[in-house]
Amino acid sequence: MSVKTRPWDAAEHLGTDEAVAEYLSAAIEDGDPKLIAAAIGDIARARGMTRIARETGLSRESLYRALSEDGNPSFDTVMRVAKALGVKLVARPAGGAQAA
């Protein structure tokens, strides 16, 4: 008997604001820009790429391209999509570094 599998899709597991925030935070913590763009793309797919495109004024096709693992979105695109997703990108001091 063979086992049937299907590819894991993160977008299927991003149904709550908390899940979205944790997922995006983990990608940002990793620090890889391609991973961050792909995570934002997963979240956009979970929320509906057509709606995100409409709210950002960008085409679906350009969003799919920019937010793929091989994409390279501009900071403007990232900020527009974050706003449409209802998430904030927040800065905090890196661990161990204390201001004098």
Helices and strands as residue ranges (DSSP letters): G 10-13, H 17-30, H 33-47, H 49-56, H 60-66, H 75-85
